Amino acid sequence: MPAALTTAIQRIARLATRHPYVVIVMLLLAGVGPFMNKAVHIDDPLFVWAAAQIQKDPLHFYSFTVNWFGSVMPMTLATCNPPLTSYGLGLVRQFFGTGELALHGALLLVAFSAAAGVYRLAGNWCAWPLLATVLTMVTPVFLVSTTNIMCDIPMLAAWIWTVVCWEHALKTGHRRWYLLAMALAGLSVLTKYSAMTLLPLLPLLGGLHRRKLGPWLLWLLVPLGMMGLYELFTSQIYGQGLISAAAAYANQYRYFLTGGWPGKTVIGLVYLGGCLLPATLLAPLLWRRRAFLGGALLLVGIAAVILVLLQIGAMPGFPTSGEARAWVQVEMILMLAGGLHVLVLSGVELWRQRDVVTTMAALWIGSGFLFAAVLNWTVSSRSLLPLVAPVAILIVRRLERTPAPEWKPQLLLLALVVSGLSSLGVSWADAELADSGRTAARQIAGEYAPAPARLWFEGHCAFQYYLEPLGGQAVDYGNSLLQAGDVLVVPGNNSNLLNPPADAVELLATPGFPISSWLTTVSAELGSGFYGAGGCLPFVIAPVPAEKYYVYKVIRTFQFAPPMDAQAVGGSTGDDRLAATSYKAILRAHPEDARAHASLADISCRQGQGSAALTHYHSALRLQPGQAVWLNNLAWLLATSGDPSLRNGAEAVQHAEAACQLTHYQKTIFLGTLGAAYAEAGRFEDAMAAAQKACANATALGETNLLERNQELLALYQSHQPYHEPAEKLVPAAR
């Protein structure tokens, strides 16, 4: 290496060592500065909406409804994250406004706290703490996470400082440090529930330092007490503790997308290799040349064999065709080999060193990977974020023990630069994707929102966040009635999408919005899922098409999912219990919330509480008249309830006729309700006419189930008999 370059590198190293926090700030500004106006993205809206609610009512942080999965539900069911980050965002909004710059600026300060914490921790665990900090900051998972408005970086900051303070307390024995460490541990859990999986590391670290049990263990009751109080408080407000609710959700959906723990573990290793890119790029410096070449060939071969044996290409989220399939296969093999390398490095270091730091770091990596790859409900890059610091520290400790030939500083700098630029590329692609949703929302709203008809949309994330304030209405698949003349927008790359009936819509336009053309973090088509929920890789390098949106004109009234009876509706008893209590909390905070009344009415029907259902339906329609679905549901209950004291034929006819008029008598299920109402009122000729029209409508639309059901009802009316549900079966027909 040229002497001048060697001298320059040495001077930079000395300067950085004297001013480490300046280096951290400069790296953060270089990495995050270009994205300070990044659009609200992925799950960011949930945190921002909760912050807005906290500004109104700080104690009822989740007492509101959202449409995040295609149906309106309480926030308690839509999120599995605690509210501490949203409390911070609420303060930011209160004093600095609601713009993206203010929100990202606040998270930038938190990111500095996290990086500074890594520096302090690395200062205790290795001789080159700044290098470990830089390695942490140039990973894709750290840099992308700092550009989002979610709880991942705040949780990392709280957790890293927990370990720093806990270790200091163990060494000094000062009570204030014990208390500070345990308070931070509790706050880390209240920032993101997954921090609970890190808590067992604290007594392990204490045991490694103290070598015996002692009163210091009692301090661990502090975070446990904080969690217990939070669980008790939320159970009082929402009917179920939100920690246990999140655990139940993870347990229910843990293998939903990957088909079992082997496939999920492999995907976890792929994400580990991609998210912790410096570990792969620095591999030539960590091993002797022969060991590196042989090991690299071995790990790549093992990775290829694993993918073949598990038939990973047949898993959900993997491209089944197209030019990108070969690229994705190669990238997946390389990332899987990189993930295996991280585990091998941890194991080898533990075998050779077996000291406190190496043991703690290896346990941290192992337990964190177990949670991210197996225990969590989905594999995501964010779940691997807590592993970055211990991996970086192990890498630095290994470099410290390796004699440095003259070319090593140059290669080390090259690896850091390549990793940093790669992480910037991933962050840039993610920001382009987010910004495309914001641009699409504004452009589509500008063209279609001023029309007299309603502007409906599917999809969530940035598109929903920016379109709703501009007049767009999120489709509720079980409730929304789209009528002739309405406009429906369906994103091509988003979540929780359903195709509209081909005969009910007419395609008006397919606008496209450019994004990064060579890398993507979220694409079902290419198999990338940085944020989890089905992707096979954290990011994919391949030709990326523009973000396409499908704009339809509705040409006939339709509803996406109009269930006819109880079999077509509802979740589990536990979900209903939590939802009911959450809606009641919403009504305590907002008594005039019509949607909460209507949803409580639906749940009351499923639970056989007809009287409560009537009360809530009447309240909903008083607050928000003219809602066809609610009118129909109320009419069905009044006409067919198994409880005679609840039936009222005349009122049922009134509401059923109003629902049909609002939908121009084009809604099959509403016509069926009208027939049942006429029959209950003793108007059997009208009931038969309505049932016949329902049958004709179902035949024309190909609604086989509704045709059979209305034929059964028609036969009943022809015998001059009304239809009544069994006493325990009160579910509205159109829910």
matplotlib code that plots the C-alpha trace (Angstrom):
import matplotlib.pyplot as plt

x = [0.0, 1.4, 3.0, 0.9, -2.3, -1.1, -0.2, -3.6, -5.5, -3.5, -4.2, -7.9, -7.9, -6.1, -8.5, -11.6, -10.3, -10.0, -13.5, -15.6, -19.0, -18.2, -17.6, -20.9, -22.8, -21.1, -21.9, -25.5, -26.0, -24.4, -26.5, -29.9, -29.7, -30.8, -34.0, -35.2, -38.2, -38.9, -42.6, -44.3, -43.8, -44.9, -46.0, -45.1, -48.7, -49.8, -47.2, -48.2, -51.9, -51.3, -49.3, -52.3, -54.6, -52.2, -52.3, -56.0, -56.2, -52.8, -54.2, -56.3, -53.5, -55.2, -58.8, -59.5, -60.2, -58.1, -58.6, -55.2, -56.0, -59.1, -61.6, -62.2, -61.0, -59.8, -56.1, -55.5, -56.1, -54.2, -50.9, -48.6, -46.4, -46.5, -47.1, -43.9, -42.5, -45.9, -45.7, -42.4, -43.9, -46.8, -44.5, -42.7, -46.0, -47.1, -44.1, -42.6, -45.6, -46.7, -44.4, -42.0, -38.9, -39.9, -40.6, -37.5, -35.4, -36.6, -35.7, -32.3, -31.6, -32.7, -30.4, -27.5, -28.3, -28.3, -24.9, -23.4, -24.6, -22.9, -19.7, -19.9, -20.6, -17.9, -15.5, -16.0, -15.9, -13.1, -10.1, -11.4, -14.9, -15.3, -14.7, -17.4, -19.7, -19.0, -19.6, -22.9, -23.9, -23.0, -25.2, -28.4, -30.7, -29.4, -29.4, -32.8, -34.3, -33.0, -35.0, -38.3, -40.7, -41.1, -40.1, -37.0, -34.3, -35.8, -35.9, -32.3, -31.2, -33.0, -31.6, -28.0, -27.9, -29.6, -26.6, -24.1, -25.7, -26.3, -22.6, -21.5, -23.8, -22.4, -18.9, -19.6, -22.5, -24.2, -27.9, -28.6, -27.0, -29.0, -32.2, -31.3, -30.4, -33.6, -35.8, -34.3, -34.9, -38.6, -38.8, -37.2, -40.0, -42.6, -41.0, -41.1, -42.4, -39.5, -37.1, -38.5, -36.5, -33.3, -34.1, -32.7, -29.3, -29.1, -29.0, -26.6, -24.3, -24.6, -23.7, -20.7, -19.4, -20.3, -19.9, -22.5, -26.1, -26.8, -29.1, -28.4, -30.8, -33.7, -33.2, -34.6, -38.0, -38.1, -38.7, -40.9, -43.0, -43.2, -44.4, -46.9, -48.4, -48.6, -50.4, -52.8, -53.5, -54.2, -56.3, -58.5, -58.9, -59.0, -60.2, -57.0, -53.4, -51.7, -48.5, -50.4, -52.4, -49.2, -47.8, -51.0, -50.9, -47.3, -48.1, -51.1, -49.3, -45.7, -45.6, -48.4, -46.2, -43.3, -44.9, -42.8, -39.7, -37.1, -38.1, -38.5, -35.0, -33.5, -35.2, -33.9, -30.3, -30.9, -32.0, -29.1, -26.6, -28.2, -28.8, -25.4, -23.5, -20.1, -19.7, -19.6, -17.5, -14.9, -14.7, -11.3, -9.8, -11.2, -9.7, -6.5, -6.5, -6.8, -9.5, -11.4, -11.4, -12.2, -14.8, -16.5, -16.8, -18.2, -20.8, -21.9, -22.3, -24.2, -26.4, -27.2, -27.9, -30.2, -32.2, -32.6, -33.5, -36.1, -37.4, -37.2, -38.3, -41.8, -42.3, -44.6, -42.9, -40.4, -40.7, -42.2, -41.2, -39.6, -36.1, -35.6, -35.9, -32.3, -31.0, -33.0, -31.7, -28.1, -28.6, -30.4, -27.5, -25.0, -27.1, -27.7, -23.9, -23.4, -25.9, -24.2, -20.9, -22.2, -23.2, -19.9, -17.9, -19.9, -19.3, -15.6, -15.1, -16.9, -14.9, -11.6, -12.2, -14.9, -14.5, -17.3, -17.6, -17.4, -19.8, -22.3, -22.0, -22.5, -25.5, -26.9, -26.6, -27.9, -31.0, -31.7, -31.6, -33.8, -36.5, -36.2, -36.1, -38.4, -40.4, -41.5, -44.6, -42.7, -39.0, -38.1, -34.9, -36.1, -36.1, -32.4, -31.5, -30.5, -27.9, -25.8, -23.9, -22.7, -21.7, -19.7, -18.0, -17.0, -15.6, -13.5, -12.2, -11.1, -9.4, -7.6, -6.0, -5.0, -1.6, -2.3, -0.2, 0.4, -2.6, -5.2, -6.1, -6.7, -9.0, -10.7, -11.5, -12.7, -15.0, -16.5, -17.0, -18.6, -20.9, -21.8, -22.6, -24.6, -26.6, -27.2, -28.4, -30.9, -32.1, -32.4, -34.5, -36.7, -37.2, -38.0, -40.7, -42.2, -42.1, -43.9, -46.9, -47.0, -46.8, -49.4, -51.8, -51.5, -51.7, -54.6, -56.5, -56.0, -57.5, -60.3, -61.2, -63.0, -65.6, -69.1, -68.6, -66.6, -62.9, -62.2, -58.9, -57.3, -53.8, -52.2, -48.8, -47.8, -50.6, -53.3, -51.6, -51.5, -54.7, -57.2, -56.7, -57.3, -60.7, -59.9, -61.9, -60.2, -62.3, -63.8, -64.1, -67.0, -68.9, -68.1, -70.7, -69.2, -71.8, -72.0, -70.0, -67.5, -63.8, -61.7, -57.8, -55.9, -52.1, -50.1, -47.6, -49.2, -50.8, -54.2, -55.6, -58.6, -59.4, -62.8, -65.4, -64.5, -68.2, -68.5, -65.7, -64.2, -60.5, -59.9, -56.1, -53.0, -50.6, -47.1, -44.7, -41.0, -38.9, -35.4, -35.0, -32.4, -33.1, -36.2, -37.0, -40.7, -41.9, -44.1, -43.2, -39.5, -39.6, -38.2, -39.7, -37.4, -40.2, -41.3, -44.7, -43.8, -40.6, -37.7, -34.9, -34.5, -33.8, -33.4, -31.0, -32.8, -34.7, -37.6, -40.7, -42.4, -45.1, -48.4, -51.9, -55.1, -57.9, -61.4, -64.8, -67.5, -70.3, -72.6, -73.1, -71.0, -69.4, -66.2, -67.2, -70.9, -71.3, -74.8, -74.7, -72.6, -70.3, -69.1, -68.3, -66.2, -63.0, -62.3, -64.1, -60.9, -60.7, -64.3, -63.7, -60.7, -62.4, -65.6, -63.7, -61.6, -64.7, -66.2, -63.0, -63.2, -66.8, -65.8, -63.2, -65.4, -69.1, -70.1, -68.1, -70.7, -68.3, -67.5, -71.3, -71.8, -68.9, -70.1, -73.5, -71.9, -70.0, -73.1, -74.9, -72.1, -72.3, -76.0, -76.7, -79.5, -80.8, -77.3, -77.0, -80.2, -79.1, -75.8, -77.2, -79.7, -77.0, -74.8, -77.6, -78.5, -75.0, -74.4, -77.6, -77.9, -75.4, -76.8, -74.9, -76.0, -79.6, -79.6, -78.0, -80.5, -83.4, -82.2, -82.0, -85.5, -86.9, -85.3, -84.1, -84.7, -85.8, -89.5, -89.2, -86.6, -88.6, -90.4, -91.6, -92.7, -89.4, -87.5, -89.3, -88.5, -84.8, -84.6, -86.4, -84.0, -81.0, -82.3, -83.1, -79.6, -78.2, -80.8, -82.1, -78.9, -77.6, -78.7, -78.2, -80.2, -83.1, -83.0, -83.2, -86.1, -88.0, -87.4, -88.7, -91.9, -92.5, -92.1, -94.6, -97.1, -96.7, -96.0, -96.8, -94.2, -91.8, -92.1, -91.5, -88.4, -87.1, -87.7, -85.8, -83.0, -82.8, -82.8, -80.1, -78.0, -78.3, -77.2, -74.2, -73.2, -73.8, -74.5, -74.7, -77.0, -79.2, -79.6, -80.3, -83.0, -84.6, -85.0, -86.5, -88.8, -90.3, -90.8, -92.7, -94.8, -96.0, -96.7, -94.0, -91.5, -87.8, -86.4, -82.9, -82.2, -82.1, -78.2, -77.7, -78.1, -75.4, -76.5, -77.0, -74.7, -71.9]
y = [0.0, 3.5, 5.2, 8.3, 6.4, 4.6, 7.9, 9.3, 6.4, 6.6, 10.3, 9.7, 6.9, 9.1, 11.9, 9.6, 8.1, 11.5, 12.6, 9.4, 11.1, 13.6, 10.6, 9.0, 12.2, 12.7, 9.1, 9.5, 12.7, 11.1, 8.0, 9.5, 13.1, 12.3, 10.6, 13.2, 13.9, 10.2, 9.4, 7.7, 4.0, 0.4, 0.4, 4.0, 5.2, 3.0, 4.8, 8.2, 7.6, 6.4, 9.5, 11.6, 9.7, 10.2, 13.9, 13.8, 11.2, 10.1, 7.3, 5.7, 5.3, 2.6, 3.6, 4.2, 2.2, 1.7, -0.2, -1.8, -5.4, -4.7, -4.2, -1.6, -2.9, -1.6, -0.5, -3.1, -5.8, -4.0, -3.6, -5.9, -3.1, -1.2, 2.6, 4.1, 5.2, 6.8, 8.8, 10.2, 11.0, 12.7, 15.1, 15.8, 16.5, 18.8, 21.0, 20.7, 19.8, 16.7, 16.9, 14.2, 16.3, 16.7, 13.0, 11.8, 14.4, 13.1, 9.5, 10.7, 11.8, 8.3, 6.7, 8.8, 7.5, 3.9, 4.4, 6.1, 3.2, 0.8, 2.8, 2.7, -1.0, -1.8, 0.3, -2.2, -5.3, -4.6, -2.3, -0.6, 0.6, 3.1, 0.4, -1.8, 1.2, 2.0, -1.7, -1.5, 1.7, 0.6, -2.5, -2.3, -3.2, -0.3, 2.3, 1.5, 1.3, 4.8, 6.2, 4.8, 6.1, 2.9, 1.4, -0.6, 2.0, 3.3, -0.3, -0.9, 2.4, 1.4, -2.1, -1.2, 1.3, -1.3, -3.6, -0.7, 0.4, -3.1, -4.0, -0.9, -1.7, -5.2, -3.8, -0.9, -2.2, 1.2, 1.1, 4.0, 2.2, -1.0, 1.1, 2.9, -0.3, -2.1, 1.0, 1.0, -2.7, -2.2, 0.8, -1.3, -3.9, -1.1, 0.2, -3.2, -6.5, -8.5, -6.9, -9.5, -12.2, -10.2, -9.9, -13.4, -12.2, -9.8, -12.5, -14.5, -11.5, -11.0, -14.6, -14.4, -11.3, -12.2, -16.0, -16.5, -15.6, -12.5, -9.7, -8.2, -10.6, -8.9, -5.9, -7.9, -7.6, -4.0, -4.6, -7.6, -5.3, -2.7, -5.3, -6.6, -3.2, -2.5, -5.9, -5.1, -1.6, -2.7, -5.6, -3.2, -0.9, -3.3, -6.6, -8.5, -7.6, -6.4, -8.4, -11.7, -10.6, -10.1, -13.4, -15.2, -13.6, -14.7, -18.2, -18.4, -17.1, -18.3, -20.8, -19.4, -18.1, -20.5, -23.9, -24.9, -24.2, -25.6, -23.2, -20.3, -21.0, -21.0, -17.7, -16.3, -17.2, -15.5, -12.4, -12.6, -12.7, -9.9, -7.6, -8.0, -7.5, -6.4, -9.8, -11.3, -8.5, -8.7, -12.5, -12.5, -10.5, -12.7, -16.1, -17.3, -17.4, -21.2, -21.4, -18.5, -20.0, -23.5, -22.2, -20.0, -22.8, -25.1, -22.6, -21.7, -25.4, -26.1, -23.2, -24.5, -28.0, -26.6, -24.7, -27.7, -30.1, -27.8, -26.9, -23.3, -22.1, -23.6, -21.6, -18.6, -15.4, -16.9, -15.9, -18.8, -17.4, -14.6, -13.4, -12.5, -16.0, -17.0, -13.8, -14.4, -17.9, -16.8, -13.9, -16.3, -18.8, -16.0, -14.5, -17.9, -18.6, -15.2, -16.0, -19.4, -17.5, -15.3, -18.4, -20.2, -17.1, -16.9, -20.6, -20.5, -17.4, -19.0, -22.2, -20.3, -17.6, -18.6, -15.3, -13.1, -10.9, -13.7, -15.9, -13.0, -11.9, -15.5, -16.0, -12.7, -13.7, -17.2, -16.2, -13.2, -15.4, -18.0, -15.4, -13.7, -16.9, -19.2, -17.6, -14.4, -14.5, -13.5, -13.3, -9.6, -7.5, -5.4, -8.5, -9.0, -5.4, -6.2, -8.7, -6.1, -4.8, -8.2, -9.4, -6.2, -6.6, -10.2, -9.2, -6.4, -8.7, -11.2, -8.5, -7.3, -10.7, -11.1, -9.8, -7.0, -7.2, -3.9, -4.4, -5.1, -1.4, -0.8, -3.8, -3.0, 0.5, -0.9, -3.3, -0.5, 1.7, -1.1, -2.0, 1.7, 2.3, -0.9, 0.1, 3.5, 1.8, -0.3, 2.7, 4.7, 2.0, 1.8, 5.6, 5.6, 2.9, 5.0, 8.2, 6.6, 5.8, 9.5, 10.7, 8.2, 9.2, 12.9, 12.5, 10.1, 12.2, 15.3, 13.5, 11.5, 12.9, 16.0, 13.8, 13.5, 9.8, 8.3, 7.4, 4.0, 2.4, -0.9, -1.2, 0.5, 1.9, 5.2, 5.1, 4.9, 7.5, 10.2, 9.3, 9.3, 13.0, 13.8, 12.1, 8.5, 5.8, 2.5, -0.5, -2.5, -5.9, -7.0, -3.7, -1.3, -1.0, 0.2, 1.7, 2.6, 5.7, 5.2, 5.0, 2.2, 2.2, -1.0, -0.8, -3.5, -3.9, -3.7, -5.8, -7.2, -6.9, -8.4, -8.2, -6.6, -8.7, -8.4, -7.6, -4.9, -2.6, -1.0, -0.2, 3.5, 3.8, 2.1, 4.9, 3.9, 5.6, 5.0, 3.7, 2.3, 0.2, -2.2, -3.0, -3.3, -4.0, -4.9, -6.8, -9.9, -10.5, -10.6, -12.2, -9.3, -8.5, -6.4, -5.9, -9.5, -11.2, -13.5, -12.4, -14.8, -12.2, -8.8, -7.1, -8.2, -6.8, -7.3, -5.3, -3.6, -2.5, 0.8, 0.8, 0.3, 1.3, 0.1, 2.7, 1.3, 2.8, 0.9, 0.0, -2.0, -2.1, -4.8, -5.8, -7.8, -10.3, -10.3, -13.3, -14.7, -16.2, -17.0, -19.4, -16.6, -14.1, -13.4, -14.4, -16.4, -15.9, -14.4, -12.0, -11.0, -10.5, -8.3, -6.4, -5.8, -4.4, -2.3, -0.8, -0.1, 1.8, 3.7, 4.7, 5.8, 8.1, 9.0, 8.3, 9.6, 7.0, 5.5, 2.8, 1.6, 1.2, -0.7, -3.0, -3.7, -4.5, -7.1, -8.7, -8.7, -10.6, -13.2, -13.5, -14.0, -10.6, -9.4, -6.6, -5.0, -5.4, -3.5, -0.7, -0.3, -0.5, 2.3, 4.4, 3.9, 4.9, 7.9, 9.2, 8.3, 7.8, 6.3, 3.5, 0.7, -2.1, -1.1, -0.6, -4.1, -5.7, -4.1, -5.1, -8.7, -8.8, -7.3, -9.7, -13.0, -13.0, -16.2, -14.1, -13.1, -10.0, -8.5, -9.0, -6.0, -6.6, -3.0, -1.5, -4.2, -3.4, 0.3, -0.3, -3.0, -0.8, 2.0, -0.2, -1.5, 2.0, 3.2, 0.4, 0.7, -2.8, -4.3, -6.0, -9.6, -10.0, -6.8, -8.1, -11.3, -9.3, -7.3, -10.5, -11.7, -8.3, -8.5, -12.0, -11.0, -8.2, -10.7, -9.3, -12.7, -11.6, -8.8, -11.3, -13.7, -10.9, -9.8, -13.4, -14.0, -10.7, -11.9, -15.2, -13.5, -11.1, -14.0, -15.9, -12.9, -12.3, -16.0, -15.9, -19.6, -19.7, -16.7, -18.3, -21.5, -19.7, -17.4, -20.3, -21.9, -18.7, -18.4, -21.8, -20.8, -17.6, -19.6, -21.6, -18.3, -18.8, -16.2, -17.2, -17.1, -17.8, -20.3, -18.5, -18.5, -17.5, -13.8, -12.9, -10.2, -11.5, -8.9, -9.1]
z = [0.0, -0.8, 2.1, 1.6, 1.8, 4.9, 6.6, 5.7, 7.1, 10.3, 10.7, 10.1, 12.7, 15.3, 14.7, 14.9, 18.1, 19.8, 18.7, 18.4, 18.9, 16.1, 13.8, 14.9, 14.2, 10.8, 9.8, 10.9, 9.0, 5.9, 6.2, 7.3, 6.1, 2.6, 3.9, 6.4, 4.2, 3.6, 3.4, 6.3, 5.4, 6.2, 9.9, 10.5, 10.3, 13.2, 15.4, 14.1, 14.6, 18.1, 18.8, 17.6, 19.9, 22.8, 22.2, 22.7, 25.6, 27.0, 29.1, 26.3, 23.8, 21.7, 22.1, 18.5, 15.3, 12.2, 8.9, 8.5, 7.3, 5.2, 7.9, 10.6, 14.0, 17.3, 17.4, 20.0, 17.3, 14.6, 16.4, 18.4, 19.7, 23.0, 23.0, 24.4, 20.9, 20.1, 23.4, 22.2, 18.8, 20.5, 22.2, 19.0, 17.2, 20.1, 20.0, 16.5, 14.2, 12.3, 9.3, 8.3, 9.0, 12.7, 13.1, 11.4, 13.3, 16.6, 15.6, 14.4, 18.0, 19.2, 16.6, 17.9, 21.4, 20.2, 18.4, 21.4, 23.5, 21.2, 21.5, 25.3, 25.4, 22.9, 25.0, 27.8, 25.6, 23.0, 22.3, 19.2, 20.2, 17.4, 14.8, 16.4, 16.3, 12.7, 11.8, 13.5, 11.7, 8.2, 8.3, 6.1, 9.0, 11.2, 8.5, 7.1, 10.6, 11.3, 8.3, 9.7, 12.3, 14.3, 17.6, 16.5, 17.0, 20.2, 21.6, 20.5, 22.3, 25.5, 25.4, 24.7, 27.5, 29.7, 29.2, 29.7, 33.0, 34.2, 33.7, 35.4, 38.4, 38.7, 38.8, 41.2, 43.2, 43.3, 43.7, 41.4, 38.5, 39.2, 39.3, 36.1, 34.3, 35.3, 34.5, 31.1, 30.7, 31.5, 29.1, 26.3, 26.7, 26.7, 23.5, 21.7, 23.3, 21.7, 24.2, 26.7, 25.0, 25.9, 29.6, 30.4, 29.3, 32.3, 35.0, 32.8, 32.5, 36.3, 36.9, 34.6, 36.5, 40.0, 39.8, 42.5, 43.3, 45.4, 46.2, 42.8, 41.3, 43.1, 40.9, 38.0, 39.7, 38.5, 34.8, 35.6, 37.8, 35.1, 32.6, 35.2, 35.8, 32.1, 31.6, 34.4, 33.2, 29.7, 30.8, 32.8, 29.8, 26.9, 28.5, 27.9, 28.7, 25.5, 26.2, 26.3, 23.3, 21.3, 22.4, 21.4, 18.0, 17.5, 18.6, 16.2, 13.1, 13.7, 10.9, 8.8, 6.0, 5.9, 6.5, 9.6, 11.6, 9.1, 6.4, 8.8, 10.2, 6.7, 5.9, 9.2, 8.2, 4.8, 6.5, 9.0, 6.1, 4.2, 7.2, 8.7, 5.4, 7.0, 8.6, 5.0, 3.5, 6.3, 6.2, 4.2, 7.1, 9.8, 8.6, 7.2, 3.4, 3.1, 5.8, 4.2, 0.7, 1.9, 4.3, 1.7, -0.8, 2.0, 3.3, -0.3, -1.1, 2.2, 1.4, -2.1, -0.8, 2.0, -0.5, -2.8, 0.0, 1.5, -2.0, -0.9, -4.4, -3.7, -0.5, -0.3, -1.2, -3.6, -7.3, -9.3, -12.7, -14.5, -15.2, -11.6, -10.3, -11.1, -9.6, -6.4, -6.1, -6.3, -3.9, -1.5, -1.5, -0.8, 2.0, 3.5, 3.4, 5.1, 7.8, 8.4, 8.6, 11.5, 13.5, 12.7, 13.8, 17.0, 17.7, 17.0, 19.1, 22.0, 21.7, 21.6, 24.2, 26.7, 28.6, 29.9, 26.8, 24.2, 26.2, 26.6, 22.9, 21.7, 23.9, 22.8, 19.1, 19.6, 21.7, 19.4, 16.3, 17.9, 18.6, 15.1, 13.1, 15.1, 17.9, 16.2, 14.0, 10.9, 9.9, 9.4, 9.3, 12.3, 14.5, 13.8, 14.7, 18.3, 17.0, 15.1, 18.1, 19.5, 16.1, 15.4, 18.8, 18.1, 14.7, 16.2, 19.0, 16.3, 14.3, 17.4, 17.9, 14.2, 13.2, 10.7, 7.5, 5.6, 3.3, 6.1, 6.9, 3.2, 2.9, 6.1, 4.9, 1.6, 3.3, 5.4, 2.4, 0.4, 3.3, 3.9, 0.2, 0.0, 3.0, 1.5, -1.6, 0.3, 2.2, -1.0, -2.6, 0.5, 0.6, -3.2, -2.5, 0.4, -1.6, -4.5, -2.2, -1.2, -4.8, -6.0, -3.3, -4.1, -7.9, -7.8, -5.3, -7.4, -10.4, -8.9, -5.4, -6.6, -8.5, -6.8, -6.4, -3.6, -4.0, -2.5, -2.2, -1.1, 0.4, 3.4, 4.4, 2.8, 0.2, 2.9, 5.2, 2.5, 0.6, 3.5, 4.4, 0.7, 0.6, 0.0, 1.9, 2.8, 1.7, 4.5, 2.8, 5.1, 5.2, 2.4, -0.5, -3.7, -5.9, -9.6, -10.4, -7.5, -8.2, -6.7, -6.6, -6.1, -5.7, -7.5, -4.7, -1.3, 1.5, 2.1, -1.4, -3.1, -6.8, -7.5, -9.4, -13.1, -14.1, -11.4, -12.5, -15.6, -15.7, -16.2, -15.9, -14.7, -13.7, -12.8, -10.3, -10.7, -7.8, -7.6, -10.8, -9.5, -5.8, -3.7, -0.1, -0.5, -3.5, -3.5, -7.1, -6.5, -3.0, -1.0, 2.4, 4.5, 6.9, 7.0, 6.4, 3.6, 1.9, 1.4, 1.3, 3.1, -0.2, -3.8, -6.5, -9.8, -12.4, -10.5, -12.3, -11.5, -8.8, -10.7, -9.5, -11.0, -11.1, -11.7, -12.2, -10.4, -12.9, -10.5, -6.7, -5.0, -1.7, -1.5, 1.2, 2.0, 4.4, 4.7, 8.2, 11.2, 9.3, 7.2, 10.0, 13.0, 14.7, 17.8, 21.1, 22.5, 19.6, 20.1, 23.8, 23.3, 20.4, 22.5, 25.4, 23.1, 21.4, 24.8, 25.7, 22.5, 23.3, 26.8, 25.1, 22.1, 22.8, 19.4, 17.4, 15.1, 13.8, 17.3, 18.0, 14.8, 15.5, 19.0, 17.6, 15.3, 18.1, 20.3, 17.6, 17.5, 21.2, 21.3, 22.9, 20.7, 23.0, 23.2, 19.4, 18.8, 21.1, 19.4, 15.9, 16.8, 18.2, 15.1, 12.8, 14.9, 14.8, 11.1, 9.2, 5.7, 6.2, 4.0, 5.7, 9.2, 8.1, 6.6, 9.6, 12.0, 9.7, 9.6, 13.4, 13.8, 11.3, 12.1, 15.7, 17.6, 20.6, 19.9, 22.1, 19.7, 16.5, 15.0, 11.4, 10.7, 11.8, 9.9, 6.7, 7.2, 7.5, 4.8, 2.3, 3.1, 2.6, -0.8, -1.9, -1.1, -3.3, -6.1, -5.3, -6.8, -3.6, -3.5, 0.3, 1.0, -1.1, 1.0, 4.1, 2.6, 2.0, 5.5, 6.9, 4.7, 5.9, 9.6, 8.9, 7.4, 3.9, 2.3, -1.3, -1.0, 0.7, -2.2, -4.8, -2.9, -2.6, -6.4, -7.2, -4.9, -6.8, -10.1, -9.0, -7.6, -10.8, -12.9, -10.7, -10.2, -6.4, -6.0, -2.2, -2.1, -4.8, -2.8, 0.4, -1.1, -2.9, 0.6, 2.0, -1.0, -0.3, 3.3, 2.3, -0.2, 2.9, 4.6, 7.2, 8.3, 8.8, 12.3, 13.3, 16.2, 19.5, 19.7, 16.1, 15.7, 13.2, 10.7, 7.2, 5.6, 8.0]

ax = plt.figure().add_subplot(projection="3d")
ax.plot(x, y, z, "-o")
ax.set_aspect("equal")
plt.show()
